[in-house]
Amino acid sequence: MRNKQFNITKFLIPLHFGGWVRKIAILACLLLLVSCQGKNQLPNNEAQVKVARVVSGQSLEVLGMAEQPNLISQVRLVGIDAPDLRQRPWGEAAKEQLENLIGGVEQSVTLEFDLEAKDKIGRTLAYVWKNKVLLNEELVKQGNAMFVGRSPNHKYDQRLERAQQWARLMGQGIWNPEKPMRLTPAEFRRQNL
């Protein structure tokens, strides 16, 4: 009994048809692959989301994270500590500035992630970008938040620290010498649990 071998070449484009048929087939496959890729793809450490609500000067609720585009996710702006909303007038000022920077609800922003993507309570930690502006930095620069480096997320620490130096030098927001904030946001939260 003879072993019959399966001959795959019967099912492939025969070689005698010439190289042009194979080239067209390869080109068609490449075009198909390229057309299947998403437009404006972001790097793995970024996500494009829509803002559902600004919670405070350092927290957002967003739509469009992961596989469930209609699920609301909590986002904490990394590298900053904004005054608590009860810490008047600074808490409201920080929230209002973040709302203004975003431009309202349903606006798209880009979240950029560092080494640690979640905090202890499950919020996503991110640098928030809108129109190529780092919103974390703008809040600090206008004196509506403090720079607080949190290990291991240090990607923009130098930018945030320089922004805070600028705000202090210019007497912006919480650094206003006529009406300075007396307690850091962390101290205020500890005293007012």
C-alpha positions as CSV (number, residue, x, y, z in Angstrom):
1,M,0.0,0.0,0.0
2,R,1.4,3.3,-1.0
3,N,1.3,6.3,1.3
4,K,-0.5,9.1,-0.2
5,Q,0.8,12.5,0.8
6,F,-1.4,15.6,0.8
7,N,-0.1,18.0,-1.8
8,I,-0.9,21.6,-0.6
9,T,0.4,23.1,-3.8
10,K,-2.9,22.0,-5.5
11,F,-4.7,24.4,-3.3
12,L,-2.3,27.3,-3.5
13,I,-1.8,29.6,-6.5
14,P,0.2,27.5,-8.9
15,L,3.7,28.8,-9.5
16,H,3.3,28.7,-13.3
17,F,0.7,31.5,-13.1
18,G,3.6,33.9,-12.7
19,G,4.7,36.2,-9.9
20,W,2.2,38.9,-10.7
21,V,-0.8,36.9,-9.4
22,R,1.0,36.2,-6.2
23,K,2.0,39.8,-5.8
24,I,-1.5,41.0,-6.3
25,A,-2.8,38.4,-3.7
26,I,-0.1,39.6,-1.2
27,L,-1.0,43.2,-1.9
28,A,-4.7,42.6,-1.4
29,C,-4.0,40.8,2.0
30,L,-1.8,43.7,3.1
31,L,-4.5,46.3,2.2
32,L,-7.0,44.2,4.0
33,L,-4.9,44.1,7.2
34,V,-4.2,47.9,7.1
35,S,-7.8,48.7,6.6
36,C,-8.8,46.6,9.6
37,Q,-6.6,48.6,11.9
38,G,-8.3,51.3,14.0
39,K,-7.8,55.0,13.1
40,N,-5.9,57.2,15.4
41,Q,-4.7,54.4,17.6
42,L,-3.1,55.4,20.8
43,P,-0.1,53.9,22.5
44,N,-0.8,51.1,25.0
45,N,-0.3,53.6,27.9
46,E,-3.0,55.9,26.8
47,A,-6.8,55.9,26.4
48,Q,-9.2,58.3,24.8
49,V,-12.3,58.8,27.0
50,K,-15.3,61.1,27.4
51,V,-15.8,63.0,30.6
52,A,-19.0,62.2,32.3
53,R,-18.5,64.5,35.3
54,V,-15.8,66.5,37.1
55,V,-16.0,65.3,40.7
56,S,-13.3,67.6,42.2
57,G,-10.1,69.3,41.3
58,Q,-8.4,66.0,41.1
59,S,-11.1,63.4,40.2
60,L,-13.2,62.7,37.1
61,E,-15.8,60.2,36.1
62,V,-15.2,59.0,32.5
63,L,-16.9,56.8,29.9
64,G,-15.0,54.7,27.4
65,M,-12.5,52.8,29.5
66,A,-11.7,49.2,28.6
67,E,-14.3,46.9,27.0
68,Q,-17.4,48.5,28.4
69,P,-17.7,52.0,26.7
70,N,-20.9,52.9,28.7
71,L,-19.5,52.1,32.1
72,I,-18.4,55.0,34.3
73,S,-14.9,54.8,35.6
74,Q,-13.3,56.9,38.4
75,V,-10.0,58.7,37.4
76,R,-7.7,60.4,39.9
77,L,-5.2,62.9,38.4
78,V,-1.8,61.6,39.4
79,G,1.0,63.8,40.9
80,I,-1.4,66.4,42.3
81,D,-3.4,67.0,45.5
82,A,-6.2,69.5,45.1
83,P,-8.1,71.0,48.0
84,D,-11.1,69.2,49.3
85,L,-14.5,70.7,48.1
86,R,-15.2,71.6,51.8
87,Q,-11.9,73.5,51.9
88,R,-13.4,76.8,50.7
89,P,-12.8,78.7,48.5
90,W,-9.9,76.6,47.1
91,G,-11.7,73.3,46.5
92,E,-14.5,74.8,44.4
93,A,-11.9,76.9,42.5
94,A,-9.9,73.7,41.6
95,K,-13.0,71.9,40.4
96,E,-14.1,74.9,38.3
97,Q,-10.7,75.2,36.7
98,L,-10.7,71.5,35.8
99,E,-14.2,71.8,34.3
100,N,-13.1,74.9,32.3
101,L,-9.9,73.1,31.1
102,I,-12.0,70.1,29.9
103,G,-14.7,72.3,28.4
104,G,-17.7,70.5,29.9
105,V,-19.1,67.0,30.0
106,E,-19.1,64.7,27.0
107,Q,-15.7,66.2,26.0
108,S,-12.9,63.9,25.0
109,V,-9.7,63.8,26.9
110,T,-6.7,61.5,26.7
111,L,-5.6,59.6,29.8
112,E,-1.9,58.7,30.0
113,F,-0.9,56.0,32.5
114,D,2.4,55.7,34.4
115,L,3.8,52.6,36.1
116,E,0.9,52.1,38.6
117,A,-2.5,52.4,37.0
118,K,-4.8,52.1,40.0
119,D,-4.8,53.5,43.6
120,K,-5.8,51.7,46.8
121,I,-9.5,52.3,46.3
122,G,-9.6,51.2,42.6
123,R,-9.5,54.5,40.9
124,T,-7.5,54.8,37.7
125,L,-4.4,57.0,38.1
126,A,-3.7,59.1,35.0
127,Y,-2.2,62.2,33.6
128,V,-5.1,64.0,31.7
129,W,-4.4,65.7,28.4
130,K,-6.7,68.0,26.4
131,N,-5.6,69.6,23.2
132,K,-1.9,68.8,24.0
133,V,-2.2,70.5,27.4
134,L,-1.3,68.5,30.6
135,L,-4.3,69.3,32.8
136,N,-2.5,68.1,36.0
137,E,0.2,70.7,35.3
138,E,-2.2,73.5,34.6
139,L,-4.0,73.0,37.9
140,V,-0.7,73.2,39.8
141,K,0.5,76.2,37.7
142,Q,-2.6,78.2,38.5
143,G,-2.3,77.4,42.2
144,N,-5.4,75.2,42.3
145,A,-3.5,72.0,43.3
146,M,-0.3,71.0,44.9
147,F,2.4,68.8,43.4
148,V,2.7,65.6,45.4
149,G,5.0,63.0,44.0
150,R,3.6,59.5,44.5
151,S,5.8,56.5,44.0
152,P,6.2,54.8,41.5
153,N,4.5,57.3,39.2
154,H,7.1,60.0,38.6
155,K,6.9,60.6,34.8
156,Y,6.1,64.3,35.0
157,D,7.4,65.1,38.5
158,Q,9.8,67.8,37.2
159,R,7.1,69.5,35.2
160,L,4.7,69.5,38.1
161,E,7.3,70.7,40.5
162,R,8.3,73.6,38.2
163,A,4.6,74.5,37.9
164,Q,4.3,74.7,41.6
165,Q,7.4,76.8,42.0
166,W,5.8,79.2,39.4
167,A,2.5,79.3,41.2
168,R,4.2,80.1,44.6
169,L,6.4,82.7,43.0
170,M,3.4,84.4,41.4
171,G,1.1,84.0,44.4
172,Q,-1.5,82.1,42.5
173,G,-4.5,80.5,44.1
174,I,-3.6,78.6,47.2
175,W,-0.3,80.5,47.3
176,N,-1.9,83.9,47.4
177,P,-0.2,85.8,50.3
178,E,-3.3,87.7,51.1
179,K,-5.5,84.6,51.4
180,P,-3.2,81.5,51.7
181,M,-4.5,78.0,52.2
182,R,-3.4,77.1,55.8
183,L,-3.7,73.3,55.6
184,T,-2.6,71.1,52.8
185,P,-5.4,69.0,51.3
186,A,-4.1,65.9,53.0
187,E,-4.0,67.7,56.4
188,F,-7.5,69.0,55.9
189,R,-8.8,65.5,55.1
190,R,-7.1,64.0,58.1
191,Q,-8.7,66.7,60.4
192,N,-12.1,66.5,58.8
193,L,-12.9,62.8,58.4
